């Protein structure tokens, strides 16, 4: 028996949630079993950037900007249904959302 594990990740949380909800609704309409979307830990990438600011005395002051990027992840597991997998492959997915499909033996 095979199950498909669908992993979604994106910087835009709203589009990620919408895509996961669309996949879940479509699979449920086809009658296949589905688990998820299961939220995984959010990856936070923080980068401090130093910028020099010239003062009136000629000496520079160092100030830091802190940039942060968050990557949100979701996992869905679809039961044994070839028809559901074909429909998932044809689904329109936004550019901001990345998807990875793996088949696993249970």
C-alpha positions in Angstrom: 0.0 0.0 0.0 1.4 3.4 -1.0 0.8 6.8 0.5 1.8 10.1 -1.0 3.4 12.7 1.2 2.9 16.2 -0.1 5.2 18.8 1.4 4.4 22.5 0.8 6.6 25.5 1.8 6.4 29.2 1.2 7.3 32.7 2.5 3.6 33.8 2.1 1.5 32.1 4.7 -1.9 33.0 3.2 -1.1 31.5 -0.2 0.3 28.4 1.5 -2.8 27.9 3.6 -5.1 28.4 0.5 -3.1 25.9 -1.5 -3.2 23.3 1.2 -7.0 23.8 1.7 -7.5 23.5 -2.1 -5.6 20.2 -2.2 -7.5 18.8 0.8 -10.9 19.8 -0.6 -10.1 18.2 -4.0 -8.9 14.9 -2.5 -11.9 14.7 -0.2 -14.3 15.2 -3.2 -12.5 12.3 -5.0 -13.1 10.1 -2.0 -9.5 9.4 -1.0 -8.3 9.5 2.6 -6.2 12.5 3.6 -4.3 13.6 6.7 -3.4 17.2 7.2 -2.4 19.9 6.6 0.0 19.3 9.4 2.0 22.5 10.3 5.8 22.0 10.6 8.0 24.4 12.5 8.6 27.8 10.8 12.1 28.4 9.7 13.3 31.9 10.7 16.3 33.3 8.8 17.7 36.4 10.5 20.5 38.5 8.9 21.9 41.6 10.7 23.3 44.1 8.2 25.6 46.9 9.3 25.3 50.3 7.6 27.6 53.3 8.1 26.1 56.6 8.8 28.3 59.7 8.5 27.9 62.2 11.3 28.8 65.9 11.3 32.2 65.3 13.0 33.5 63.1 10.3 33.3 59.9 12.3 31.0 57.1 11.3 28.4 55.5 13.4 27.5 51.9 12.9 23.9 51.0 12.9 22.3 47.6 12.3 19.3 46.7 10.2 17.9 43.3 11.0 16.3 41.4 8.2 14.1 38.4 8.8 12.6 35.9 6.4 10.1 33.2 7.6 9.5 30.0 5.7 6.2 28.3 6.6 5.8 24.5 5.9 2.8 22.1 5.7 2.5 18.4 5.2 -0.4 16.4 3.7 -0.6 12.6 3.4 -2.9 11.2 0.7 -4.0 7.6 0.8 -3.8 5.2 -2.1 -5.6 6.9 -5.0 -4.0 7.4 -8.4 -6.9 9.5 -9.5 -6.3 12.0 -6.7 -2.5 12.2 -7.5 -3.3 13.0 -11.1 -5.6 15.8 -10.1 -2.9 17.2 -7.7 -0.4 17.2 -10.5 -2.8 19.3 -12.7 -3.6 21.8 -9.9 -2.6 25.4 -10.4 -0.1 26.3 -7.7 1.0 29.9 -7.1 4.7 30.8 -7.9 5.4 31.6 -4.2 4.4 28.1 -3.1 6.9 25.2 -3.5 5.6 21.6 -3.6 7.3 18.2 -3.2 5.5 14.9 -3.6 7.0 11.6 -2.4 5.5 8.1 -2.6 6.0 5.9 0.5 5.3 2.3 1.2 3.2 1.7 4.3 
